[in-house]
Amino acid sequence: MKTIGSTKGMIQQIASLAIVVSILFTNAFAVGAVRNDSINVVASTTAMAKYTTDLTQLGRDGRLRENLSYENETIRLLKVLAEGGLRQPVVVSEDIEIQNSIVEQAALRIAKGNAPEGLAGKSIIKVDTANLFSNTRSEAEARQIIDSIVAEAIASKGRVILFVDEMSNFVGAKSATEEFFNAIREGKLAIIGSSSAVAYNENINSNAEVAGYFEGILVSEKNRGSAVADNGSSNDDGYRGDNVSPDLREMMEQD
């Protein structure tokens, strides 16, 4: 009898131990999965935080100064963004400061509620491509970071508009992945680019597959201060329908 009782006790202990071990393994697997998800989220968030700047938030914080020097180009940029569609605007100028200023003015207007209704609640997020490429050791690593940033922008469901400076180099270097272009084509991603005229022509306009995704906005001295006249005109057919404005087209033909 004692032997039978001891055997039963051992069986119960083994069964209890098996249950405990099972619970421990199950919990360990669940914790591991959570940790992996957390790591992925942190990595994704870090990419956005490390390599981007929220220009619209800077506008809300009063850290952007209003500049009406390039009013016409700012209005055009906001109009293209509000209309949506396949082609994404690219600010074309030889001066990087002017490129940045025009995009910042657009961000400031969104922040103040002075942009077209379709842009309400959206944010222009600048991707610091120079910092990104200087801190990556390979093209594959750069692509991974870009994919992460693009994924976060897509996840925002239209609230984020990415501003990519040096867009022509970004596209020409083929660092932009197929996912990048697919997102634009499907209307899941909005982009603002900037470029010099020569780089735009060589890396974007000369490539039919790439050119269809972008629309150049040439920064011209003769457009300075003419925003009121242009804004009051309803005939804008010379601007829409081509991937570059007439002024930029004429400049490229002359070059």
FIDOKE-320434 format. One record per atom (N, C-alpha, C, O): x negated, y, z negated; residue in three letters. Coordinates in steps of 0.1 Angstrom, whole numbers, padded with zeros to 4 digits, always signed. Each point is the difference from the previous one (the first is absolute). Layout:
<rs>
XYZAla...
</rs>
This chain:
<rs>
-0008-0012+0000Met+0008+0012+0000Met-0009+0013+0000Met+0003+0009+0007Met-0013-0010-0015Lys-0009+0012+0000Lys-0006+0002+0013Lys-0002+0011+0004Lys-0002-0022+0003Thr-0006+0001+0013Thr+0009+0006+0010Thr-0004+0009+0008Thr+0017-0013-0009Ile+0010+0005+0010Ile+0002+0015-0003Ile+0001+0008+0009Ile+0000-0004-0022Gly+0002+0014-0004Gly-0012+0008+0005Gly+0002+0011+0004Gly-0014-0016-0006Ser-0012+0008+0004Ser+0000+0002+0015Ser-0003+0010+0005Ser+0007-0021+0002Thr+0000+0001+0015Thr+0010+0011+0005Thr-0003+0008+0008Thr+0015-0008-0015Lys+0010+0010+0004Lys-0005+0014-0003Lys+0002+0009+0008Lys-0009-0008-0019Gly-0005+0013-0004Gly-0011+0005+0010Gly+0000+0012+0004Gly-0008-0021+0001Met-0010+0003+0009Met+0006+0005+0014Met-0005+0009+0006Met+0016-0017-0002Ile+0006+0003+0012Ile+0007+0014+0000Ile-0001+0008+0009Ile+0007-0005-0021Gln+0006+0013-0002Gln-0011+0011+0001Gln+0003+0011+0006Gln-0014-0013-0012Gln-0011+0010+0000Gln-0005+0002+0014Gln-0003+0011+0004Gln+0001-0022+0003Ile-0005+0001+0014Ile+0010+0008+0009Ile-0004+0008+0008Ile+0017-0011-0010Ala+0011+0006+0008Ala+0000+0015-0003Ala+0001+0008+0009Ala-0003-0005-0022Ser+0000+0015-0004Ser-0012+0007+0006Ser+0001+0011+0004Ser-0012-0018-0005Leu-0012+0006+0006Leu+0001+0002+0015Leu-0005+0010+0005Leu+0011-0019+0002Ala+0002+0001+0014Ala+0009+0012+0003Ala-0003+0007+0010Ala+0013-0005-0018Ile+0009+0012+0002Ile-0007+0013-0002Ile+0001+0009+0008Ile-0009-0009-0019Val-0008+0012-0003Val-0010+0003+0012Val-0001+0012+0004Val-0006-0022+0000Val-0010+0002+0011Val+0007+0005+0013Val-0005+0008+0007Val+0017-0014-0004Ser+0008+0004+0011Ser+0003+0015-0001Ser-0001+0007+0010Ser+0006-0003-0021Ile+0004+0014-0002Ile-0012+0009+0002Ile+0001+0011+0006Ile-0013-0015-0012Leu-0012+0008+0001Leu-0004+0002+0015Leu-0003+0011+0004Leu+0003-0022+0003Phe-0004+0001+0014Phe+0010+0008+0008Phe-0004+0008+0009Phe+0017-0009-0012Thr+0010+0008+0007Thr-0002+0015-0003Thr+0000+0008+0009Thr-0002-0005-0021Asn-0003+0014-0004Asn-0012+0006+0006Asn-0001+0011+0004Asn-0010-0020-0004Ala-0013+0004+0006Ala+0002+0003+0015Ala-0005+0010+0005Ala+0013-0018+0002Phe+0002+0002+0014Phe+0008+0013+0002Phe-0003+0008+0009Phe+0013-0005-0017Ala+0008+0012+0001Ala-0009+0012-0003Ala+0001+0010+0007Ala-0009-0010-0017Val-0009+0011-0004Val-0010+0002+0011Val-0002+0012+0004Val-0003-0022+0002Gly-0009+0001+0011Gly+0006+0007+0012Gly-0006+0008+0006Gly+0018-0012-0003Ala+0007+0006+0011Ala+0003+0015-0002Ala-0002+0008+0009Ala+0006-0005-0021Val+0002+0014-0004Val-0013+0008+0001Val+0000+0011+0005Val-0011-0017-0010Arg-0013+0007+0001Arg-0004+0002+0014Arg-0005+0011+0004Arg+0007-0021+0005Asn-0003+0002+0014Asn+0008+0011+0006Asn-0005+0008+0008Asn+0018-0008-0011Asp+0009+0011+0006Asp-0005+0013-0005Asp+0000+0010+0007Asp-0004-0009-0020Ser-0004+0012-0006Ser-0013+0005+0007Ser-0002+0012+0002Ser-0007-0021+0001Ile-0013+0003+0006Ile+0003+0006+0014Ile-0006+0010+0004Ile+0015-0017+0003Asn+0004+0005+0014Asn+0006+0014-0001Asn-0004+0009+0008Asn+0013-0007-0017Val+0006+0014-0002Val-0011+0010-0003Val+0000+0011+0005Val-0009-0014-0015Val-0010+0009-0004Val-0009+0004+0012Val-0004+0011+0002Val+0000-0022+0005Ala-0009+0003+0012Ala+0007+0009+0010Ala-0006+0009+0005Ala+0019-0012-0002Ser+0007+0008+0009Ser+0001+0015-0005Ser-0002+0009+0008Ser+0006-0008-0020Thr+0002+0014-0006Thr-0013+0007+0000Thr-0001+0012+0002Thr-0010-0019-0005Thr-0013+0006-0001Thr-0004+0005+0014Thr-0006+0011+0001Thr+0009-0018+0009Ala-0003+0005+0014Ala+0006+0013+0003Ala-0006+0009+0005Ala+0019-0008-0008Met+0008+0012+0002Met-0005+0011-0009Met-0002+0012+0005Met-0001-0015-0017Ala-0005+0011-0009Ala-0014+0004+0003Ala-0003+0012-0002Ala-0005-0021+0006Lys-0014+0003+0002Lys-0003+0008+0013Lys-0009+0008+0001Lys+0017-0011+0010Tyr-0003+0005+0013Tyr+0011+0009+0006Tyr+0000+0003+0012Tyr+0009+0002-0021Thr+0010+0009+0005Thr+0002+0012-0009Thr-0003-0001-0012Thr+0010+0011+0017Thr+0003+0012-0008Thr+0015+0004+0004Thr+0003+0001+0011Thr+0005+0001-0021Asp+0014+0004+0002Asp+0001+0015+0002Asp+0000+0007-0010Asp+0000-0003+0023Leu+0000+0014+0003Leu+0014+0007-0005Leu+0000+0011-0004Leu+0010-0018+0006Thr+0013+0005-0004Thr+0001+0003-0015Thr+0005+0010-0005Thr-0011-0019-0003Gln+0000+0002-0015Gln-0009+0012-0003Gln+0003+0007-0009Gln-0014-0005+0017Leu-0008+0012-0003Leu+0008+0012+0003Leu-0001+0010-0007Leu+0010-0010+0017Gly+0009+0011+0003Gly+0009+0002-0012Gly+0003+0012-0004Gly+0003-0022-0001Arg+0009+0001-0012Arg-0007+0006-0012Arg+0006+0007-0008Arg-0019-0011+0007Asp-0008+0005-0012Asp-0005+0014+0002Asp-0007+0006-0008Asp+0010+0000+0020Gly-0005+0014+0003Gly-0015+0000+0003Gly-0006+0011-0001Gly+0001-0022+0006Arg-0015+0000+0003Arg-0003+0002+0015Arg-0011-0001+0004Arg+0022+0003+0004Leu-0002+0003+0014Leu+0005+0015+0002Leu+0010+0004-0004Leu-0018+0003+0012Arg+0003+0014+0003Arg+0007+0001+0013Arg-0005-0006+0010Arg+0015+0014-0010Glu+0008+0003+0013Glu-0009+0007+0010Glu-0006+0010-0003Glu+0006-0015+0016Asn-0008+0006+0010Asn+0009+0000+0013Asn+0003-0010+0005Asn+0000+0022+0000Leu+0009+0001+0012Leu-0008+0002+0013Leu+0006+0003+0010Leu-0019-0005-0011Ser-0008+0003+0012Ser+0003-0010+0012Ser+0000+0004+0011Ser+0004-0016-0015Tyr+0004-0010+0011Tyr+0014-0004-0002Tyr+0003-0012-0001Tyr+0006+0021+0001Glu+0014-0002-0003Glu+0006-0009+0011Glu+0008-0009-0003Glu-0011+0012+0016Asn+0006-0007+0011Asn-0004-0015-0001Asn+0009-0009+0002Asn-0022+0006-0004Glu-0004-0014-0001Glu+0006-0007-0012Glu+0003-0012+0001Glu-0001+0019-0012Thr+0006-0006-0012Thr+0015-0004+0003Thr+0005-0011-0003Thr+0002+0020+0010Ile+0014-0003+0004Ile+0001-0011+0009Ile+0008-0009-0001Ile-0017+0008+0011Arg-0001-0011+0009Arg-0002-0013-0007Arg+0007-0010+0003Arg-0016+0010-0012Leu-0004-0012-0007Leu+0012-0005-0008Leu+0004-0012+0000Leu+0003+0021-0007Leu+0012-0004-0008Leu+0011-0005+0009Leu+0007-0009-0004Leu-0006+0015+0016Lys+0011-0004+0009Lys-0002-0015+0005Lys+0009-0008+0000Lys-0022+0005+0003Val-0003-0013+0005Val+0002-0010-0011Val+0006-0011+0002Val-0010+0014-0014Leu+0002-0009-0011Leu+0015-0002-0003Leu+0004-0012-0003Leu+0004+0022+0003Ala+0014-0001-0003Ala+0008-0008+0011Ala+0009-0007-0003Ala-0014+0008+0015Glu+0007-0007+0011Glu-0003-0015+0000Glu+0008-0008+0004Glu-0019+0004-0010Gly-0004-0014-0001Gly-0003-0005+0014Gly-0005+0008+0009Gly+0007-0020-0007Gly-0003-0006+0013Gly-0014-0007+0000Gly-0007-0001-0010Gly+0003-0004+0022Leu-0012-0008+0001Leu-0013+0009-0002Leu-0009-0004-0007Leu+0009+0015+0015Arg-0012+0008+0000Arg-0002+0008-0013Arg+0009+0007-0005Arg-0021-0008+0000Gln-0004+0007-0012Gln-0009+0012+0003Gln-0008+0000+0009Gln+0010+0011-0016Pro-0007+0013+0003Pro-0015-0001-0003Pro-0003-0005-0011Pro-0005+0011+0019Val-0014+0002-0002Val-0004+0014+0002Val+0002+0006+0011Val-0007+0001-0022Val-0004+0014+0001Val-0014+0000+0007Val-0009-0005-0006Val+0009+0012+0017Val-0013+0000+0008Val-0006+0014-0001Val+0005+0010+0004Val-0017-0010-0011Ser-0008+0013-0001Ser-0014-0004-0002Ser-0004-0011-0005Ser-0005+0021+0008Glu-0014-0002-0002Glu-0004+0003-0014Glu-0012-0003-0004Glu+0021+0009-0004Asp-0003+0004-0013Asp+0007-0009-0010Asp+0012+0000-0001Asp-0020-0008-0007Ile+0006-0009-0010Ile+0009+0008-0010Ile+0010-0005-0005Ile-0015+0016+0001Glu+0007+0008-0010Glu+0014+0004+0005Glu+0010+0000-0008Glu-0009+0004+0021Ile+0013+0003+0005Ile+0009-0012+0001Ile+0012+0001-0003Ile-0018-0012+0007Gln+0008-0012+0000Gln+0006-0003-0014Gln+0012-0002-0001Gln-0020+0002-0009Asn+0005-0002-0013Asn+0010+0010-0005Asn+0010-0003-0007Asn-0013+0016+0010Ser+0009+0011-0004Ser+0014-0002+0006Ser+0010+0002-0008Ser-0009-0006+0020Ile+0013-0001+0007Ile+0008-0012-0007Ile+0012+0002-0003Ile-0018-0013+0000Val+0006-0011-0006Val+0004+0004-0015Val+0011-0004-0005Val-0020+0011-0001Glu+0003+0005-0014Glu+0012+0009+0000Glu+0008+0000-0010Glu-0007+0008+0020Gln+0012+0009+0001Gln+0013-0008+0001Gln+0010+0004-0005Gln-0011-0014+0013Ala+0012-0009+0002Ala+0003-0007-0013Ala+0012+0000-0004Ala-0022-0004-0004Ala+0003-0006-0013Ala+0005+0010-0010Ala+0009-0004-0008Ala-0013+0016+0009Leu+0004+0010-0009Leu+0015+0003+0003Leu+0008+0002-0010Leu-0004-0001+0022Arg+0014+0002+0004Arg+0009-0011-0005Arg+0011+0002-0005Arg-0016-0014+0006Ile+0008-0012-0005Ile+0002+0002-0015Ile+0011-0003-0005Ile-0022+0006-0002Ala+0000+0002-0014Ala+0010+0011-0005Ala+0007-0002-0010Ala-0006+0012+0018Lys+0009+0012-0004Lys+0014-0002+0006Lys+0008+0008-0003Lys-0006-0019+0010Gly+0014-0002+0006Gly+0002+0009+0012Gly+0012+0002+0003Gly-0022+0003+0004Asn+0001+0008+0012Asn-0002-0007+0013Asn-0001+0006+0010Asn+0001-0019-0011Ala-0002-0008+0012Ala+0013-0005+0005Ala+0010+0001-0007Ala-0009-0007+0019Pro+0012-0006+0006Pro+0006-0010-0010Pro-0007-0006-0008Pro+0020+0005+0008Glu+0007-0008-0009Glu-0005-0015-0001Glu+0000-0006-0010Glu-0004+0001+0022Gly-0004-0014+0001Gly-0013-0002-0008Gly-0003-0012-0002Gly-0004+0022-0002Leu-0013-0002-0007Leu+0002+0002-0015Leu-0010-0001-0008Leu+0022+0004+0003Ala+0002+0002-0014Ala-0004-0013-0008Ala+0004-0011+0004Ala-0011+0013-0015Gly-0004-0011-0008Gly-0012-0008+0005Gly-0004-0009-0007Gly-0002+0013+0018Lys-0011-0007+0005Lys-0013+0006-0004Lys-0001+0012-0004Lys-0010-0019+0004Ser-0013+0005-0004Ser-0011-0003+0011Ser+0000-0011+0005Ser-0008+0021-0003Ile-0011-0002+0010Ile-0012-0004-0009Ile-0005+0008-0008Ile-0001-0020+0011Ile-0011-0005-0007Ile-0012-0001+0009Ile+0000-0006+0011Ile-0010+0013-0015Lys-0012+0001+0009Lys-0010-0012-0003Lys-0003-0002-0012Lys-0001-0005+0022Val-0009-0011-0001Val-0014+0006+0002Val-0003+0006+0011Val-0006-0008-0020Asp-0014+0006+0001Asp-0008-0011+0007Asp-0007-0008-0006Asp+0007+0009+0020Thr-0006-0010+0008Thr-0016+0001-0002Thr-0006-0011+0000Thr+0001+0023-0002Ala-0015+0001-0001Ala-0004-0008-0013Ala-0010-0007+0001Ala+0017+0009-0011Asn-0003-0007-0013Asn+0002-0015+0001Asn-0008-0008-0005Asn+0018+0005+0013Leu+0004-0015+0001Leu-0011-0007+0008Leu-0005-0010-0005Leu+0001+0016+0016Phe-0010-0007+0008Phe-0014+0000-0006Phe-0008-0009+0002Phe+0005+0020-0009Ser-0013+0001-0007Ser-0002-0010-0012Ser-0011-0003-0004Ser+0022-0001-0001Asn+0000-0009-0012Asn+0003-0014+0004Asn+0002-0009-0010Asn-0001+0005+0022Thr+0003-0014+0004Thr-0012-0005+0007Thr-0007+0007+0007Thr+0004-0020-0009Arg-0012-0006+0005Arg+0002-0007+0014Arg-0010-0004+0006Arg+0022+0003-0002Ser+0003-0007+0013Ser+0013+0005+0006Ser+0008+0006-0008Ser-0006-0009+0020Glu+0013+0004+0007Glu+0011-0008-0006Glu+0011+0005-0002Glu-0014-0018-0002Ala+0011-0008-0006Ala+0004+0006-0013Ala+0012-0001-0003Ala-0021+0006-0005Glu+0004+0006-0013Glu+0008+0012+0002Glu+0010+0003-0007Glu-0014+0005+0017Ala+0007+0012+0003Ala+0015-0003+0004Ala+0009+0007-0004Ala-0008-0017+0012Arg+0013-0005+0005Arg+0009-0004-0012Arg+0012+0003+0000Arg-0018-0010-0009Gln+0007-0005-0012Gln+0006+0012-0008Gln+0011-0001-0004Gln-0019+0011+0002Ile+0004+0012-0007Ile+0011+0007+0007Ile+0010+0004-0005Ile-0012-0002+0019Ile+0010+0006+0008Ile+0013-0007-0001Ile+0011+0006-0001Ile-0012-0019+0002Asp+0013-0009+0000Asp+0007+0003-0013Asp+0012+0000-0001Asp-0020+0001-0010Ser+0006+0002-0014Ser+0007+0013+0000Ser+0011+0001-0006Ser-0017+0010+0011Ile+0006+0013+0000Ile+0012+0000+0009Ile+0011+0006-0004Ile-0012-0012+0015Val+0012+0000+0010Val+0011-0008-0007Val+0012+0004+0001Val-0015-0015-0008Ala+0010-0008-0006Ala+0008+0008-0011Ala+0012-0001-0001Ala-0019+0009-0006Glu+0006+0008-0011Glu+0009+0011+0007Glu+0010+0003-0005Glu-0015+0002+0016Ala+0008+0011+0007Ala+0013-0006+0005Ala+0011+0006-0001Ala-0012-0018+0007Ile+0012-0007+0005Ile+0009-0004-0012Ile+0013+0001+0002Ile-0018-0005-0013Ala+0008-0003-0012Ala+0008+0012-0005Ala+0010-0002-0007Ala-0015+0014+0010Ser+0007+0012-0005Ser+0013+0002+0008Ser+0008+0009-0004Ser-0006-0016+0014Lys+0013+0000+0008Lys+0002+0015+0006Lys+0011+0005-0002Lys-0021+0000+0008Gly+0001+0012+0007Gly-0003+0013-0009Gly+0000+0011+0006Gly-0003-0013-0018Arg-0003+0012-0009Arg-0014+0005+0002Arg-0003+0012-0003Arg-0006-0021+0008Val-0014+0004+0002Val-0003+0003+0014Val+0003-0009+0009Val-0010+0020-0006Ile-0005+0003+0014Ile-0015+0001-0002Ile-0005+0008-0007Ile-0002-0017+0014Leu-0015-0001-0001Leu-0006+0011+0009Leu+0003+0000+0012Leu-0012+0008-0018Phe-0008+0009+0008Phe-0014-0006+0001Phe-0008-0001-0009Phe+0004-0002+0022Val-0013-0006+0002Val-0009+0010+0008Val+0002+0002+0012Val-0012+0004-0019Asp-0009+0009+0007Asp-0009-0008+0009Asp-0002-0012-0003Asp-0003+0018+0013Glu-0009-0007+0010Glu+0008-0012+0005Glu-0006-0011+0002Glu+0018+0013+0002Met+0008-0011+0005Met-0006-0006+0013Met+0001-0013+0001Met-0007+0020+0007Ser-0006-0005+0012Ser-0011-0010-0003Ser-0001-0011+0007Ser-0007+0014-0017Asn-0011-0010-0004Asn+0006-0012-0007Asn-0005-0011+0002Asn+0016+0014-0009Phe+0006-0011-0008Phe+0006-0010+0010Phe-0001-0012-0002Phe+0007+0017+0012Val+0006-0009+0010Val-0010-0006+0010Val+0000-0012+0003Val-0009+0021+0001Gly-0010-0004+0010Gly-0010-0011-0006Gly-0005-0008+0008Gly+0003+0008-0021Ala-0009-0009-0006Ala+0007-0014-0002Ala-0007-0009-0005Ala+0020+0009+0008Lys+0008-0013-0001Lys+0000-0004-0014Lys+0002-0012-0003Lys-0003+0021-0007Ser+0002-0003-0014Ser+0015-0002-0003Ser+0004-0007-0009Ser+0004+0014+0017Ala+0015-0001-0002Ala+0004-0014+0005Ala-0004-0004+0012Ala+0011-0004-0020Thr+0003-0013+0004Thr+0013-0001+0008Thr+0007+0010+0001Thr-0004-0022+0004Glu+0013-0001+0007Glu+0012+0003-0009Glu+0010+0004+0005Glu-0012-0007-0018Glu+0011+0002-0009Glu+0003+0015-0001Glu+0012+0005-0001Glu-0022+0003+0003Phe+0001+0015+0000Phe+0009+0004+0011Phe+0009+0008-0002Phe-0012-0012+0015Phe+0008+0004+0011Phe+0014-0007+0000Phe+0010+0007+0004Phe-0009-0019-0009Asn+0013-0006-0001Asn+0009+0008-0009Asn+0012+0001+0002Asn-0017+0004-0013Ala+0008+0008-0010Ala+0005+0013+0006Ala+0011+0004-0002Ala-0020+0002+0011Ile+0005+0012+0007Ile+0011-0003+0010Ile+0010+0007+0000Ile-0013-0018+0007Arg+0010-0004+0011Arg+0014-0003-0006Arg+0010+0002+0006Arg-0010-0008-0018Glu+0012-0004-0006Glu+0006+0011-0009Glu+0011-0002-0006Glu-0017+0013+0006Gly+0006+0012-0007Gly-0002-0001-0015Gly+0007+0007-0008Gly-0016-0016+0003Lys-0003-0002-0014Lys-0011+0009-0005Lys-0001+0002-0012Lys-0006+0005+0021Leu-0012+0008-0004Leu+0000+0013+0007Leu+0001+0000+0012Leu-0003+0011-0019Ala-0001+0013+0006Ala-0014+0005-0002Ala-0006-0001-0011Ala-0001+0007+0021Ile-0014+0004+0000Ile-0001+0014+0005Ile+0007+0004+0009Ile-0016+0003-0015Ile-0005+0013+0005Ile-0015-0002+0003Ile-0007-0005-0009Ile+0002+0009+0020Gly-0014-0001+0003Gly-0006+0013+0003Gly+0007+0010+0002Gly-0021-0009-0002Ser-0007+0012+0004Ser-0012-0004+0008Ser-0005-0011-0002Ser+0001+0019+0012Ser-0011-0003+0008Ser-0005+0012+0008Ser+0007+0010+0001Ser-0019-0011+0004Ser-0005+0010+0010Ser+0006-0004+0013Ser+0004-0011+0002Ser-0004+0021+0008Ala+0006-0002+0013Ala-0008-0011+0008Ala+0006-0009+0006Ala-0019+0010-0007Val-0008-0010+0007Val+0002-0014-0005Val+0002-0010+0007Val-0003+0008-0020Ala+0002-0013-0007Ala+0014-0005+0003Ala+0002-0012+0002Ala+0008+0021-0002Tyr+0014-0005+0003Tyr+0001-0005+0014Tyr+0006-0011+0002Tyr-0013+0018+0007Asn+0001-0005+0014Asn-0007-0013+0002Asn+0005-0009+0007Asn-0017+0008-0013Glu-0008-0012+0002Glu+0005-0013-0007Glu+0001-0010+0005Glu+0004+0012-0018Asn+0004-0011-0008Asn+0015-0003+0000Asn+0004-0011-0004Asn+0004+0020+0007Ile+0014-0002+0000Ile+0007+0002+0013Ile+0006-0010+0005Ile-0008+0021+0002Asn+0007+0003+0012Asn-0004-0009+0012Asn+0007-0003+0009Asn-0020-0001-0010Ser-0005-0008+0011Ser+0004-0015-0001Ser-0002-0008+0009Ser+0007+0004-0020Asn+0005-0014-0003Asn+0015+0000+0000Asn+0007+0004-0009Asn-0002-0010+0020Ala+0015+0001+0002Ala+0007-0007-0011Ala+0011+0004-0004Ala-0017-0015-0001Glu+0007-0008-0011Glu+0001+0008-0013Glu+0009-0001-0008Glu-0020+0010+0005Val+0000+0008-0012Val+0008+0013+0002Val+0007+0004-0009Val-0009+0002+0021Ala+0006+0013+0003Ala+0015+0001-0002Ala+0005+0010-0004Ala+0002-0021+0006Gly+0014-0001-0001Gly+0005+0002-0014Gly+0012+0003-0002Gly-0021-0004-0008Tyr+0004+0001-0014Tyr-0001+0014-0005Tyr+0004+0003-0011Tyr-0011+0006+0018Phe-0004+0013-0005Phe+0004+0012+0009Phe+0002-0002+0012Phe+0000+0013-0018Glu+0004+0012+0007Glu-0009+0012-0005Glu+0001+0004-0012Glu-0009+0001+0021Gly-0009+0011-0004Gly+0006+0013-0002Gly+0009+0004+0008Gly-0013+0003-0019Ile+0005+0014-0002Ile-0013+0009+0000Ile-0007+0000-0009Ile+0005+0007+0020Leu-0012+0008+0002Leu+0001+0013-0008Leu+0010+0007+0000Leu-0021-0005-0008Val-0001+0013-0007Val-0006+0010+0009Val-0012-0001+0003Val+0019+0011+0001Ser-0004+0010+0009Ser+0001+0014-0006Ser+0009+0003-0007Ser-0020+0005+0009Glu+0000+0014-0005Glu+0012+0008+0005Glu+0005+0009-0007Glu+0000-0012+0019Lys+0011+0008+0005Lys+0013-0003-0006Lys+0010+0007+0001Lys-0010-0019-0009Asn+0012-0003-0007Asn+0001+0006-0014Asn+0011+0000-0006Asn-0021+0006+0002Arg-0001+0007-0013Arg+0010+0011-0001Arg+0000+0009+0009Arg+0009-0009-0019Gly+0009+0011-0002Gly+0012-0001+0010Gly+0009+0009-0001Gly-0008-0019+0009Ser+0011-0001+0010Ser+0011-0010-0004Ser+0008-0004+0008Ser-0008+0001-0021Ala+0009-0010-0004Ala+0015+0004+0001Ala+0008-0008+0004Ala-0006+0021-0006Val+0014+0005+0000Val+0006-0002+0014Val+0011-0004+0002Val-0019+0008+0008Ala+0004-0001+0014Ala+0002-0014+0004Ala+0010-0003+0007Ala-0019-0006-0010Asp+0001-0014+0004Asp+0011-0007-0007Asp+0007-0008+0006Asp-0005+0012-0019Asn+0010-0007-0008Asn+0014+0004+0005Asn+0010-0007-0002Asn-0009+0019+0008Gly+0013+0004+0005Gly+0004-0005+0014Gly+0011+0002+0004Gly-0020-0009+0002Ser+0002-0005+0013Ser+0005-0014-0001Ser-0005-0009-0007Ser+0016+0006+0015Ser+0006-0014+0000Ser-0006-0009+0011Ser+0002-0012+0000Ser-0011+0018+0009Asn-0005-0008+0010Asn-0014-0005-0004Asn-0010+0007+0000Asn+0010-0019-0004Asp-0013-0006-0005Asp-0004-0012+0008Asp-0008-0009-0004Asp+0014+0008+0017Asp-0003-0012+0008Asp-0014-0002+0004Asp-0005-0011+0002Asp-0003+0023-0002Gly-0014-0001+0004Gly-0008-0006-0011Gly-0011-0004+0003Gly+0017+0003-0015Tyr-0008-0006-0011Tyr+0003-0014-0003Tyr-0009-0009-0001Tyr+0022+0006+0001Arg+0004-0014-0003Arg+0000-0008+0013Arg+0000+0005+0011Arg-0002-0018-0012Gly+0001-0009+0012Gly-0014-0003+0005Gly-0001-0009+0009Gly-0010+0015-0014Asp-0013-0003+0004Asp-0008-0002-0013Asp+0004+0005-0011Asp-0015-0012+0012Asn-0008-0003-0013Asn-0009+0011-0003Asn-0007+0000-0011Asn+0006+0011+0019Val-0007+0012-0003Val+0008+0012+0004Val+0008-0001+0009Val-0011+0012-0015Ser+0007+0013+0004Ser-0006+0005+0013Ser-0011-0004+0004Ser+0018+0012+0004Pro-0005+0006+0013Pro-0013+0006-0002Pro-0009-0001+0009Pro+0007+0009-0020Asp-0013+0007-0002Asp-0011-0010-0001Asp-0011+0002+0005Asp+0013-0013-0013Leu-0010-0010-0002Leu-0003-0007+0013Leu-0012-0003+0004Leu+0023+0000+0004Arg-0002-0007+0013Arg-0009+0009+0009Arg-0008-0006+0007Arg+0011+0019-0007Glu-0008+0009+0009Glu-0014+0000-0004Glu-0009+0000+0008Glu+0006+0000-0021Met-0014+0001-0005Met-0007-0013+0004Met-0012+0001+0004Met+0019-0012-0005Met-0007-0013+0003Met-0003-0001+0015Met-0010-0005+0004Met+0019+0010+0004Glu-0002+0000+0015Glu-0012+0009+0003Glu-0008-0004+0009Glu+0007+0015-0015Gln-0012+0009+0002Gln-0013-0006-0004Gln-0010+0001+0007Gln+0011-0009-0018Asp-0012-0006-0005Asp-0004-0012+0009Asp-0010-0006-0002Asp
</rs>
